[in-house]
Amino acid sequence: MKRFLLIAVALILALSLFSCGKEDTELSGEVSADEQKKVELDVKAEANAIITKYSLSGGRLYNSDSTVAGEYLDEDLIRSYYGDAAAVPNFSEVEAYTVYIDESKPIKPCEFGIFKMKDGANTEEFMLFLKARINLKIQNAKAYPTMDTEPLKTAVFTEKDGYIWYAVVKGGNADIDNTLKGKFE
């Protein structure tokens, strides 16, 4: 009988501790971070929507889903686009990406990229490489006075909920940024 009573008291204490520690989200209307719906962007679909909206052509589209050489960013392309002789961004921290780069008209820069980062990725460092690429293009443009630097100077770089994107699209940088940010609202 004593044993039964001790077990009953222990169960009652355990249940009371459990109920005290649990927040009543139904009454407060609050949703915990775990319960919030995490936004999943289809980076390729978003990139294709940008290409269509701005009638982009002549550029190369690179996608992490591709297994065809020249359709994904291999180590050489990563180094030439986003790195330098000594350092490159860590693409092992990228879960998925789509990048559009148009080099067909050197005096009219046009490119953008959308990257889904892995959990725990060093997004700050990755953003620095993206910004360094565009800053270098701005510096190099000084030697080419006919180059249209407006899209470079108004380039956008954004990190939101595990995604990073940048845009260098004439007349579209802010719109692209706002459109992608809107997907998270």
C-alpha positions, 0 to 999 in steps of 0.5 A: 500500500505504501508503495502504491501511494508513493508511486501515485504521489510521484506521478502527480508531482511529475504531471504537475511539473510538466503542466507548469513548465508547458506554455499554454499557446492555445490561450495566448495565441502565440506560436512557438518557433518550432510550430511556425511554418518554415518557408521553403523557396524553390530557388530554380523556380524563383530564378526562372520567374526573375528571368521571365519578368525582366526578359533576361537572355544571353546569360548562363544559368547555373543550378545545384540540381544539375549534373551536366558540366557547365550547368552547375558551379564547379570549383573553377567557376566558383573561384572565377566568379566568387573567389580570388587566388587565395580564398573562395566561399564555402559552397559545402555550406550551400544546400541549393542554389541558382545563379544567373550570370550574363557576360554577353554584354560586358558594359551592361552587367546583369546577374543574380543568385539565390542560395539556400544555406545549410543550417549553421552555415557561415552566412556572413562570410558567404555574403562578404564574397558576394559583395566583394565580387560586385565591389571589384566590378565597380572598381574595374568599371572605372577603366570603362567609362561606357559601362552602365554601373547603375545596377552594380551600385544599387545591387542588393544583398539579403539574408533571410531565414536561411536564404541568401540572394543578391541581384544586379539587374538594371531597374530590378534590384529593389523589386527582386529583393522585395519580391523574395522578402515577400515570400517570407511574410 
